[in-house]
Amino acid sequence: MSRRVDLTDCDREPIHIPGSIQPHGCLIAVDAQARTILRHSANAPAMLGVPGEMNGAYLGDALGEEAAHSVRNALARTREGGRPALLFGVTVGGRSFDVAAHRMKGTAIVEFEPSGGDTAEPLELARAMIERVGATRTVDRLVRETARLIRAMLNYDRVMVYQFTHDGAGKVVSEARRPGLESFLGQYFPAADIPRQARALYLRNTIRIISDASFEPVPILPDLDASGEPLDLSLAHLRSVSPVHCEYLRNMGVAASMSISIRIDGALWGLVACHHYAPRVLGMAERVSAELFGDFLSMQLNALRHRQALESGREARARLDRVLAKASGFDEVAEVLRGQLDDLAGLIRCDGAGIWIGGRWKAVGAAPPEREVPALVAFAATVVDGGIWATHALSQALPGAARALDRTAGMLVIPLSSRPGDYLFFFRDEVARTLDWAGNPEKVYESGPLGDRLTPRKSFAIWKETVRGQSEPWSEEERHFAEAVRIALTEILLRQSELLADEREKAAVRQRVLNDELNHRVKNILAAVKSIVASEQDGGAELRGYVEALRARIQALAFAHDQVIRGDGGGEPAELFAAELSPYRAAATVVEIGGPPVWLEARAYSVLALVIHELTTNAAKYGALSRPGGRLDVSWELNDDGSCAFHWRESGGPVVVPPARQGFGTTLIDRSIPYDLGGESEVDYHPQGIVGRFCVPSRFVGAPRRGRRAKPERSGSGAGDLTGKVALIVEDQLLIAMDLEAILEEAGMEVMGFARSTAEAFRMLEARSPDVAVLDVNLGGETSLAVAELLRARGVPFAFATGYSDLATIPGGEEGGEVVPKPYQPAQILAVLRRLLAPSA
């Protein structure tokens, strides 16, 4: 009884030694010295014009001495098992061939393909594409751009970026396709669709071409050498392909394909998969350009992933620091942790989180029903043993959980104390429940002689059953960070009683200081007001102007004072400096303030406000702000450890003399930040001006909270609003069109597509009418005038784009219309489109 063949057969099939090649080229195998031909593909004599038997022939006699000499030189540049050396335009038998030569297991393998013509254009395009992806700064954008760039470069009907998941299955994460094709974006395919043998070859040989999925294999003669060894074609471009894989492609309607490996840290991260729905031979120059682009893509993706991981770690660390900072300042830590559950849930990638502390439960996101929590807590007590515990298949560890916990399949538990009872939970949903088909789920693929198993829908359905009840596993990095969270939170809970006692002692000291500060600050405020009133005004200024300036300065001083009063929520230092120093910004003095956006927690904000007020008051009384020509520079920066350093530098004022005694204000400047915050404070009394440096520890520093001060935005489209508007781009240069598309999409517009000719624009306009259009004046051998006339007839506004400085290139009859110069400037093109879309007056 015959066994049914399916994709799992490829795991056992020796696809690196198929004994045959694809027919769009020919192959010979020669000895290590490249002198004697040992084997050849059956089509080699005819393709190379070699009469008679090739095996055993001298290479120079078969190819000609000049061609044989070039092949030997090429082989000299290669290493055993390394990438082939390439030769372009080698003449053999009166025909021109592109040649690839490499060494494998003591044999030299030489492949011949009919020359593909120009080699410069593909390499130049690859260079432009490499430059483009090199400027990309996020993984998502890089992946999205890759599909579009490869399709622009090689013109395959469909280009997908295919990423492997933890279990070997794959997901289409980016796609560019010919209009009319269904989308595969977001679709998953099981691991069996790309067998282990194929994955191993993808790591060794980063590019693989199938020119015709229905090709007839050309045998290698002889199939086995005298020792019974087949020819290893792992690195050969012409290597024949498994008939099972070709059947799979044909069942999808694919006639030709190409794949480029994406390798990260020595492992196969994914593939760039190209499909064409007619046979297609890719020339060597194009193939090499794609291979080079794939290598650079892998390096860029690896760099961005590492940077993203570092940023994620920093963000998680900042979240944890915020939680710890708040927990350390409160009597009831349990309440703080419950209130900070959203921040805690962001520490580790999850679908939901919950905390059980003090016998009470709180959850966020996709967490199990509360009725199941006691069972989970009891189970957690049995599995944690002084450390974290995690599973991606909870139903296997806790029988009955699959039904009771609904969609929860993965769980990570962090114990919050050395004794059982308090836990932080992270949950993940079942993988199969989160997968969606982006295309038509009813799409029917034909089944070939190997059965309907070899179709993407059928293989996905079978795979989906195998992952029921499982989530994405918790990575090693996530486990390490969870353990760090456990240690930090446990220490906070254990030390809380000590911290409370210490805080009570410090509070008593602060109260005494506050009493002295109140008296001192009132005197300083009165002195500052007196200084403002008495400040010299510009000669000839009217009384009304003086009064207005005086009112504004006193109001700014009052606002700065109010920062301390309302400092329970914290604030941004930029606001504090601006409010405190604005009374002294005048033509007679120079005040420069600058630093990155940063947020200081309430305690640090209040302390810094006192210090800055003392420094400002002293500068106004005795320093750079006390006379014309003075200058004050204030700046701040974030250090690598997350702390924030502030710099105060005065110049141009009176000669500075260090204070003979240390009064209350000087003490406040020197000791407030070190005592209250555990930071640093340094003040140097240089003769030319005071220089100060103050450092606030990282636990008091966070990202700016823009949301609390943001002004509400207008709703609705309004005059000139581009959000949701549909645009048509007519442009014969694809990369230029893609740049414009990115600008418009960034502004919230939808690009219905871009046409490279008037005929293509007419076809698109038959299907859909846009809100606005951008027309390239010159479309190769034609202009876009006909498209403009059609749009005008429909009442659709449009703008002409031109790279010429002479506007006479605009087609006749269009004078006075909107014209946008190239290269595009985002602000300029968007302003033009807003004018075009604004309602008529």
C-alpha positions in Angstrom: 0.0 0.0 0.0 1.5 3.4 -1.0 2.0 6.1 1.5 0.4 9.5 1.0 2.9 12.2 0.2 2.7 15.6 1.9 5.0 18.4 3.0 6.5 16.4 5.9 8.2 14.3 3.3 10.5 17.2 2.7 12.0 16.8 6.1 13.3 13.4 4.9 14.1 14.4 1.3 17.8 15.2 0.6 17.0 18.4 -1.3 20.7 19.5 -1.3 21.6 16.5 -3.5 18.7 16.3 -6.0 20.8 15.0 -8.8 19.3 17.5 -11.2 19.1 21.3 -12.0 16.6 23.8 -13.3 16.7 24.1 -17.1 17.4 27.9 -17.4 21.1 27.2 -17.2 23.7 24.4 -17.3 26.3 23.1 -14.9 29.6 21.3 -14.9 31.7 19.8 -12.1 35.4 19.7 -12.4 38.3 18.5 -10.2 40.0 20.6 -7.6 42.5 22.0 -10.1 39.7 22.9 -12.5 41.3 20.9 -15.3 39.1 17.9 -15.9 35.3 17.8 -16.2 33.9 15.1 -13.9 30.2 15.6 -14.4 27.8 17.8 -16.3 24.1 18.5 -16.6 22.5 16.8 -19.6 21.8 20.1 -21.3 25.4 21.4 -21.0 26.8 20.1 -24.4 24.0 21.7 -26.4 24.0 25.0 -24.3 27.8 25.4 -24.3 28.3 24.1 -27.9 30.5 21.2 -26.9 30.4 18.3 -29.3 31.0 14.7 -28.0 31.4 13.4 -24.5 32.1 16.1 -21.9 33.0 14.0 -18.8 36.8 13.4 -18.8 37.4 16.3 -21.2 40.0 18.9 -20.5 38.3 22.1 -19.3 40.2 24.3 -21.8 39.2 22.1 -24.7 35.5 22.3 -23.7 35.2 26.0 -22.9 38.2 27.5 -24.7 41.4 28.4 -23.0 40.4 32.0 -22.3 37.1 31.0 -20.6 38.8 28.2 -18.7 41.5 30.6 -17.5 38.8 33.0 -16.2 37.0 30.2 -14.4 40.2 29.1 -12.7 41.0 32.7 -11.6 37.4 32.9 -10.2 37.8 29.7 -8.3 41.0 31.0 -6.8 39.0 33.8 -5.1 36.7 31.3 -3.4 37.0 29.2 -0.3 35.6 25.8 0.4 31.9 26.0 1.1 31.9 29.8 0.5 29.8 31.9 -1.8 30.4 31.5 -5.6 32.7 33.8 -7.4 30.9 35.6 -10.3 31.9 36.3 -13.9 29.8 38.3 -16.4 29.8 38.1 -20.1 32.1 35.0 -20.6 32.0 33.8 -24.2 31.7 30.0 -24.6 30.8 28.3 -27.9 30.0 31.7 -29.5 27.5 32.6 -26.8 27.8 35.0 -23.8 27.2 33.5 -20.3 27.2 34.8 -16.8 29.1 32.3 -14.7 29.1 31.3 -11.0 31.9 29.1 -9.6 32.4 27.7 -6.1 34.1 24.8 -4.3 32.2 22.1 -2.4 33.6 19.0 -0.9 36.7 18.9 -3.0 34.8 19.6 -6.3 34.6 22.8 -8.3 31.1 23.5 -9.5 30.6 25.9 -12.4 27.2 27.2 -13.4 26.4 28.9 -16.7 23.4 31.1 -17.5 22.8 33.1 -20.7 23.9 36.7 -20.1 21.2 38.9 -18.8 22.5 42.1 -20.4 23.1 45.3 -18.3 24.7 44.6 -14.9 25.0 48.2 -13.8 21.4 49.1 -13.4 20.4 46.4 -10.9 23.5 47.1 -8.8 22.8 50.9 -8.8 19.2 50.2 -7.8 20.3 47.9 -5.0 22.7 50.7 -3.8 19.8 53.1 -3.7 17.6 50.7 -1.8 20.4 49.9 0.7 20.7 53.7 1.3 17.0 53.9 1.8 16.7 51.1 4.4 19.9 52.4 6.1 18.0 55.5 7.0 15.1 53.6 8.5 14.9 53.8 12.3 12.2 51.4 13.3 11.8 47.6 12.7 8.2 48.0 11.6 8.9 50.6 9.0 12.0 48.6 7.8 9.9 45.5 7.3 7.1 47.5 5.6 9.5 49.3 3.3 11.3 46.1 2.3 8.4 44.5 0.5 7.7 47.6 -1.5 11.4 48.2 -2.4 12.0 44.6 -3.5 8.9 44.7 -5.7 10.0 48.0 -7.2 13.4 46.5 -7.9 12.5 43.1 -9.3 8.8 43.6 -10.3 7.5 40.3 -9.0 3.7 40.1 -8.8 3.8 39.6 -5.0 6.5 40.3 -2.4 6.1 39.2 1.2 8.2 39.5 4.3 7.7 36.3 6.2 8.7 36.1 9.9 9.1 32.9 11.8 7.5 32.4 15.2 8.9 30.5 18.1 7.6 27.1 16.9 8.7 27.5 13.4 5.4 28.7 11.9 5.5 31.9 10.0 3.5 35.1 9.6 3.3 37.4 6.6 4.3 40.8 8.3 4.6 42.9 5.1 3.3 42.7 1.6 3.4 44.5 -1.8 1.4 43.0 -4.6 0.0 43.6 -8.0 -3.5 45.1 -8.0 -6.2 42.4 -8.2 -4.4 39.8 -6.1 -5.8 38.8 -2.7 -3.8 39.8 0.3 -1.8 37.4 2.4 -0.9 40.1 4.9 -1.3 38.8 8.5 -1.7 35.2 7.5 0.0 32.4 9.3 1.5 29.3 7.8 2.7 26.2 9.7 6.2 25.1 10.2 5.7 22.1 8.0 5.2 24.4 5.0 9.0 25.2 5.1 10.7 21.9 6.1 13.8 21.6 8.2 15.9 20.7 5.2 14.9 23.9 3.4 15.5 26.0 6.5 19.1 24.6 6.8 19.7 25.5 3.2 18.3 29.0 3.7 21.0 29.6 6.3 23.8 28.4 4.0 22.5 29.8 0.7 20.7 33.1 1.2 18.9 33.3 -2.1 16.8 30.6 -3.9 15.2 31.0 -7.3 12.5 28.9 -9.0 12.1 30.2 -12.6 9.2 27.8 -13.5 7.3 25.8 -10.9 6.4 23.3 -13.8 10.0 22.8 -15.0 11.4 19.5 -16.1 14.5 18.7 -14.1 17.7 18.3 -16.0 19.7 15.3 -14.7 23.4 15.5 -13.6 25.5 12.9 -15.5 26.5 10.7 -13.7 24.2 11.0 -10.7 26.8 9.3 -8.5 30.6 9.3 -8.8 32.8 6.3 -8.7 32.6 6.3 -4.9 28.8 6.4 -5.0 28.7 10.1 -3.8 26.1 12.5 -5.3 27.0 16.1 -6.2 26.2 18.5 -3.3 24.4 21.4 -4.8 23.7 23.3 -1.5 25.3 26.5 -2.9 24.3 26.1 -6.5 21.8 28.6 -7.9 20.5 26.1 -10.5 19.8 23.4 -7.9 16.6 21.6 -8.7 13.7 22.0 -6.3 11.6 19.4 -4.4 8.6 18.3 -6.5 6.5 18.6 -3.4 7.3 22.3 -3.0 6.6 22.9 -6.7 3.2 21.2 -6.3 2.5 23.5 -3.3 3.4 26.6 -5.4 1.2 25.4 -8.3 -1.7 24.8 -6.0 -1.4 28.5 -5.0 -1.3 29.5 -8.7 2.4 30.6 -8.4 4.5 29.9 -11.5 7.9 31.4 -10.3 9.3 32.4 -7.0 12.3 33.7 -5.3 13.3 33.9 -1.6 15.9 35.9 0.3 17.0 34.8 3.7 16.9 37.2 6.6 19.4 36.0 9.2 19.7 37.4 12.7 22.4 36.4 15.1 23.2 33.2 13.1 19.5 32.1 13.0 16.8 32.3 10.4 14.6 35.2 11.3 12.5 35.1 8.2 12.3 35.3 4.4 11.6 37.8 1.7 9.3 35.6 -0.4 8.5 36.7 -4.0 5.8 35.1 -6.1 5.1 35.6 -9.8 2.1 34.1 -11.7 4.0 33.4 -14.9 7.4 31.8 -15.4 10.2 34.2 -14.8 14.0 33.9 -15.1 16.0 36.4 -13.0 19.4 37.3 -14.4 22.5 36.9 -12.3 23.0 40.7 -11.9 19.5 41.1 -10.5 19.9 38.0 -8.3 23.2 39.3 -6.9 21.7 42.7 -6.2 18.9 41.1 -4.3 21.4 39.0 -2.4 23.4 42.0 -1.4 20.3 43.9 -0.4 19.2 40.9 1.7 22.6 40.8 3.5 22.3 44.5 4.4 18.7 44.1 5.4 19.7 41.4 7.8 22.4 43.6 9.4 20.1 46.6 9.6 17.2 44.6 11.1 19.6 43.1 13.6 20.8 46.5 14.7 17.3 47.9 15.0 16.1 44.9 16.9 19.0 45.3 19.4 18.3 49.0 19.7 14.6 48.4 20.2 15.3 45.7 22.8 17.5 48.2 24.6 14.9 50.9 24.5 12.2 48.5 25.7 14.5 47.5 28.6 15.0 51.1 29.5 11.3 51.8 29.3 10.5 48.8 31.5 13.2 49.9 33.9 11.7 53.4 34.0 8.3 51.9 34.7 9.7 49.8 37.5 11.5 52.8 38.9 8.3 54.8 38.9 6.5 52.0 40.8 9.4 51.7 43.3 9.7 55.4 43.8 6.0 55.7 44.6 6.0 52.6 46.7 8.9 53.7 48.8 7.2 56.9 49.8 3.8 55.5 51.0 2.7 53.8 54.2 0.5 51.3 52.3 2.6 49.7 49.7 -0.1 47.2 48.7 -2.4 50.1 47.6 0.4 51.7 45.6 1.1 48.4 43.8 -2.7 48.0 43.0 -2.8 51.6 41.8 0.3 51.1 39.6 -0.9 47.8 38.0 -1.0 49.4 34.6 2.7 50.3 34.9 3.4 46.8 36.2 1.6 45.2 33.3 3.8 47.1 30.9 7.0 45.6 32.3 6.6 42.3 30.4 4.7 41.8 27.1 1.3 40.3 28.0 -2.4 40.4 27.2 -3.4 41.0 30.8 -2.1 41.2 34.4 -3.4 40.8 37.9 -2.2 41.3 41.4 -3.2 39.4 44.5 -2.0 41.1 47.7 -3.4 41.4 51.1 -6.2 39.0 50.1 -7.6 41.3 47.4 -7.5 41.0 43.6 -7.1 43.6 40.9 -6.7 42.9 37.2 -6.2 44.8 33.9 -6.4 43.6 30.3 -7.3 40.1 29.3 -7.2 38.3 32.7 -9.1 35.2 33.9 -12.5 35.6 35.5 -12.3 36.6 39.1 -14.1 33.5 40.2 -11.1 31.5 39.1 -8.6 33.6 41.0 -8.6 31.6 44.3 -7.7 28.4 42.3 -4.9 30.2 40.5 -3.5 31.6 43.8 -3.6 28.2 45.4 -1.9 26.7 42.3 0.8 29.5 42.4 1.6 28.6 46.0 2.5 25.1 44.9 4.8 26.0 41.9 6.7 29.1 43.1 9.7 28.2 45.2 11.4 31.5 46.0 11.5 32.5 42.4 9.3 33.1 39.3 7.3 30.4 37.5 6.0 30.5 33.9 4.2 28.3 31.4 2.8 28.8 27.9 0.4 25.8 28.2 -1.5 26.4 31.5 -4.1 23.8 30.7 -1.4 21.1 30.8 -0.1 22.2 34.2 -3.5 22.9 35.7 -6.1 20.3 34.4 -9.4 21.9 33.5 -7.9 25.4 33.1 -8.6 25.5 29.4 -12.4 25.6 29.9 -12.4 27.6 33.2 -9.9 30.3 32.1 -11.5 31.0 28.8 -8.8 32.3 26.5 -5.9 32.5 28.9 -3.3 29.9 27.9 0.0 31.3 29.3 0.8 32.5 32.8 3.9 34.0 34.5 3.9 34.3 38.3 6.1 36.6 40.4 5.9 36.0 44.2 5.9 39.3 46.1 7.2 38.0 49.4 9.3 35.2 50.8 6.2 33.6 52.3 3.2 32.3 50.1 0.3 34.6 49.7 1.0 37.6 47.5 1.6 37.3 43.7 1.9 39.3 40.5 0.4 37.5 37.5 1.0 38.1 33.8 -1.3 36.3 31.3 -1.2 35.6 27.6 -4.0 34.5 25.2 -4.1 31.3 23.3 -2.2 31.7 20.0 -4.9 30.2 17.8 -7.5 32.6 19.1 -5.4 35.6 18.1 -4.7 34.6 14.5 -6.7 36.2 11.7 -6.8 35.6 7.9 -6.2 38.9 6.1 -7.4 37.4 2.8 -10.6 35.7 1.7 -11.1 32.7 4.0 -13.3 31.1 1.3 -10.6 31.3 -1.4 -10.3 27.9 -3.1 -7.0 26.6 -4.3 -6.8 23.8 -6.8 -5.4 20.5 -5.5 -2.8 18.7 -7.5 -1.9 15.0 -7.5 -0.3 15.2 -4.1 -3.5 16.2 -2.4 -5.3 19.2 -0.8 -2.8 19.1 2.2 -0.5 21.1 -0.1 -2.6 24.3 0.0 -2.0 27.2 2.5 -5.6 27.1 3.8 -5.6 23.4 4.5 -2.1 23.4 6.0 -3.0 26.3 8.3 -6.2 24.6 9.5 -4.2 21.5 10.5 -1.5 23.5 12.2 -4.1 25.6 14.1 -5.4 22.4 15.8 -1.9 21.6 17.1 -1.5 24.9 19.0 -4.9 24.9 20.7 -4.4 25.7 24.4 -1.0 27.3 24.0 0.3 30.9 24.1 3.5 32.4 22.8 6.2 31.2 25.2 7.9 33.5 27.7 11.4 34.3 26.4 14.6 33.9 28.4 15.0 37.7 28.5 11.4 38.0 29.9 12.1 35.5 32.6 15.3 37.2 33.6 13.5 40.6 33.8 10.7 39.0 35.8 13.2 37.7 38.3 14.6 41.3 38.6 11.1 42.6 39.2 10.6 40.0 41.9 13.8 41.0 43.7 13.0 44.7 43.5 9.4 44.4 44.7 10.3 42.0 47.5 13.0 44.4 48.8 10.5 47.2 48.8 8.0 45.3 50.9 10.7 44.0 53.3 12.2 47.4 53.8 9.0 49.4 54.1 8.9 49.4 57.8 12.5 50.8 58.0 11.7 53.4 55.3 8.6 54.6 57.2 10.6 55.1 60.4 13.3 57.0 58.5 10.7 59.1 56.7 9.1 60.1 59.9 12.4 61.4 61.2 13.2 63.3 58.0 9.7 64.8 58.1 10.3 66.3 61.5 13.6 67.9 60.2 11.9 69.2 57.1 9.1 70.8 59.2 11.7 72.8 61.1 13.5 73.8 57.9 10.1 74.8 56.4 9.4 77.2 59.3 12.8 79.0 58.7 12.2 78.8 54.9 8.8 80.5 55.1 10.3 83.5 56.9 13.3 83.6 54.6 11.3 83.2 51.4 8.9 86.0 52.2 11.8 88.3 52.6 13.3 87.2 49.3 10.0 87.7 47.5 9.7 91.2 48.8 13.3 91.9 47.9 12.7 90.5 44.4 9.6 92.7 43.9 11.6 95.7 45.1 14.4 94.8 42.6 11.8 94.6 39.8 10.2 97.9 40.7 13.5 99.6 40.9 15.0 98.1 37.7 16.2 100.5 35.0 13.8 101.0 32.1 14.6 101.9 28.5 15.0 105.5 28.1 11.8 107.3 26.9 9.5 104.5 27.8 6.0 105.6 28.6 4.5 105.1 32.0 1.8 102.7 30.6 4.5 100.5 29.1 6.5 100.5 32.4 3.4 99.5 34.3 2.6 96.7 31.9 6.1 95.3 32.1 6.1 95.6 35.9 2.7 93.8 36.1 4.0 91.0 33.8 7.2 90.5 35.9 5.4 90.4 39.2 2.9 87.9 37.7 5.7 85.7 36.5 7.3 85.8 40.0 4.0 84.8 41.5 3.6 81.9 39.0 7.1 80.6 39.9 6.1 80.7 43.6 3.0 78.8 42.8 5.0 75.9 41.3 6.1 74.9 44.8 2.6 75.0 46.1 1.1 72.9 43.4 4.2 70.7 43.2 2.4 67.6 44.5 2.0 66.5 41.0 5.5 67.3 39.8 6.4 69.2 36.7 8.8 70.0 33.9 12.0 72.0 34.8 11.6 74.1 31.6 8.4 75.6 33.1 10.0 76.3 36.4 13.1 78.0 34.9 10.9 80.0 32.5 8.6 81.2 35.3 11.4 82.0 37.8 13.7 83.8 35.3 11.2 85.6 33.1 11.1 88.8 35.3 14.8 89.2 34.5 14.7 88.7 30.8 15.3 92.2 29.4 17.4 93.9 26.8 20.0 94.7 29.4 20.7 91.1 30.2 20.8 87.7 28.4 19.1 84.6 29.8 19.4 81.4 27.9 17.5 78.3 29.0 17.6 74.8 27.3 17.4 71.1 27.8 15.5 68.0 26.8 11.9 67.3 27.8 11.9 65.7 31.2 9.5 65.3 34.2 10.4 65.6 37.8 8.4 63.9 40.5 6.7 66.2 43.1 9.4 65.9 45.8 12.3 66.7 43.5 10.3 69.5 41.7 9.6 71.3 44.9 13.2 71.0 46.2 14.6 72.2 42.8 12.1 75.1 42.8 13.6 76.3 46.2 17.2 76.0 45.0 16.5 77.8 41.7 14.6 80.6 43.5 17.6 81.1 45.8 20.1 81.2 42.9 17.9 83.6 40.9 17.4 85.9 43.8 21.1 86.0 44.5 21.9 86.6 40.8 19.4 89.5 40.8 20.9 91.0 44.0 24.6 90.4 43.5 25.3 88.5 40.3 24.8 88.5 36.5 21.2 89.7 36.7 22.0 92.7 38.9 23.4 95.0 36.1 23.3 95.5 32.3 25.5 93.3 30.3 25.1 90.2 32.5 24.5 86.8 31.1 22.9 83.6 32.6 23.0 80.2 30.9 20.9 77.4 32.3 20.8 73.9 30.9 20.1 70.3 31.8 20.8 66.9 30.5 19.9 63.2 31.1 22.8 61.0 32.2 23.2 57.4 31.2 22.0 56.2 34.6 18.7 58.1 34.2 19.6 61.0 36.5 19.2 64.6 35.4 22.1 67.1 35.8 21.3 70.9 35.9 24.0 73.5 35.0 23.9 77.2 36.1 26.5 79.6 34.7 26.7 83.3 35.3 29.0 85.8 33.5 29.3 89.5 32.8 28.2 90.6 36.3 30.1 92.0 39.2 33.3 90.3 40.4 32.2 87.4 42.6 33.5 87.1 46.1 32.8 83.9 48.0 30.4 84.5 51.0 32.2 85.2 54.3 29.6 83.2 56.2 27.1 80.6 55.1 23.6 82.0 55.6 20.3 80.1 55.3 20.1 80.6 51.5 23.6 79.3 50.9 22.8 76.3 53.1 19.6 75.6 51.2 21.5 75.7 47.8 24.3 73.4 49.1 22.4 70.9 51.1 18.7 70.6 49.9 19.3 68.3 46.9 21.8 66.0 48.6 19.8 65.7 51.9 16.2 65.5 50.5 16.9 63.6 47.3 20.2 61.9 47.8 21.6 63.8 44.8 24.5 66.1 44.2 25.1 69.9 44.6 28.2 71.8 43.6 28.6 75.6 43.6 31.9 77.3 42.5 32.3 81.1 43.1 34.5 82.0 40.2 35.4 85.7 40.0 33.7 86.1 36.6 30.5 84.4 37.8 28.9 81.6 39.8 29.0 78.1 38.3 26.6 75.5 39.7 25.9 71.8 39.0 23.0 70.0 40.6 22.1 66.3 39.9 18.7 64.8 40.7 18.7 60.9 41.0 16.9 58.8 38.4 14.1 57.7 40.7 12.7 61.2 40.6 13.1 61.6 36.8 10.7 60.4 34.2 9.4 61.1 30.7 7.4 64.4 30.2 3.6 64.1 30.8 2.4 66.0 27.8 -1.1 64.8 28.1 -1.9 66.9 31.2 -1.3 70.2 29.5 -2.2 69.3 25.9 -4.8 71.6 24.3 -7.9 69.8 22.9 -7.7 69.4 19.2 -10.6 70.3 16.9 -12.7 67.5 15.7 -14.0 67.0 12.2 -12.3 67.6 8.9 -12.6 71.4 8.9 -11.2 73.6 6.2 -8.0 72.1 4.9 -8.0 69.1 7.1 -6.3 66.2 5.2 -7.3 63.3 7.6 -9.2 60.6 5.7 -8.9 62.3 2.3 -8.1 60.0 -0.6 -5.3 61.0 -3.0 -4.1 59.7 -6.4 -0.4 60.0 -7.4 0.6 60.0 -11.0 4.4 59.6 -11.2 6.6 57.5 -13.5 9.4 57.2 -10.9 8.4 54.6 -8.3 10.7 55.6 -5.5 9.6 59.3 -5.8 6.0 58.1 -5.7 6.7 56.1 -2.6 8.3 59.1 -0.9 5.2 61.2 -1.7 3.0 58.4 -0.5 4.8 58.3 2.9 4.3 62.1 3.3 0.6 61.9 2.6 0.0 58.9 4.8 1.9 60.6 7.6 -0.6 63.4 7.4 -3.5 61.0 7.7 -4.4 60.7 4.1 -5.2 57.5 2.1 -3.3 56.9 -1.1 -5.5 55.0 -3.5 -2.4 54.1 -5.6 0.1 55.6 -8.0 0.1 55.4 -11.8 3.1 55.6 -14.0 1.2 56.5 -17.2 -2.0 58.2 -18.3 -3.5 54.8 -19.3 -2.9 53.4 -15.8 -4.3 56.5 -14.3 -7.5 56.2 -16.4 -7.9 52.6 -15.3 -7.6 53.6 -11.6 -10.1 56.5 -12.0 -12.6 54.1 -13.6 -12.7 52.2 -10.3 -12.6 55.0 -7.9 -12.6 58.8 -7.7 -10.1 60.5 -5.3 -10.5 63.7 -3.3 -7.3 65.2 -4.7 -4.5 64.3 -7.1 -0.8 65.1 -7.6 0.3 64.9 -11.2 3.9 64.6 -12.4 4.1 66.9 -15.4 6.5 64.7 -17.4 5.6 61.0 -17.6 8.5 59.8 -19.8 7.3 60.2 -23.4 4.0 61.9 -22.4 2.5 64.5 -20.1 -0.3 64.2 -17.5 -2.5 66.8 -19.3 -5.1 64.3 -20.2 -5.4 63.1 -16.6 -5.8 66.8 -15.5 -8.6 67.3 -18.0 -10.5 64.2 -16.8 -10.1 65.3 -13.1 -11.3 68.8 -13.9 -14.3 67.4 -15.6 -15.1 65.4 -12.4 -14.5 68.4 -10.2 -11.5 66.8 -8.5 -8.8 69.3 -7.5 -5.2 68.6 -8.4 -1.6 70.0 -8.3 1.1 69.6 -10.9 4.6 68.5 -9.7 7.7 69.3 -11.7 11.5 69.0 -11.2 12.1 71.9 -13.7 12.6 75.4 -12.4 11.0 76.8 -15.6 7.2 76.8 -15.1 6.8 77.0 -18.8 7.0 73.2 -18.7 3.4 73.2 -17.2 1.0 72.1 -20.0 -0.8 74.9 -21.7 -4.1 76.1 -20.3 -3.0 75.4 -16.7 -1.6 78.8 -15.8 -2.5 79.9 -12.3 -3.0 76.3 -11.0 -1.1 74.9 -8.1 2.4 73.8 -8.9 4.7 71.9 -6.5 8.5 71.7 -7.2 10.5 68.6 -6.8 12.0 67.2 -4.6 9.0 67.3 -2.3 9.1 69.2 0.9 6.4 67.8 3.3 5.3 71.2 4.6 5.0 72.6 1.1 3.1 69.8 -0.5 0.7 69.4 2.4 0.0 73.2 2.4 -0.8 73.0 -1.3 -3.2 70.1 -0.7 -4.9 71.9 2.2 -5.5 74.9 -0.1 -7.0 72.7 -2.8 -9.3 70.9 -0.3 -10.4 74.0 1.6 -14.1 74.9 1.0 -14.6 77.8 -1.4 -15.2 81.2 0.2 
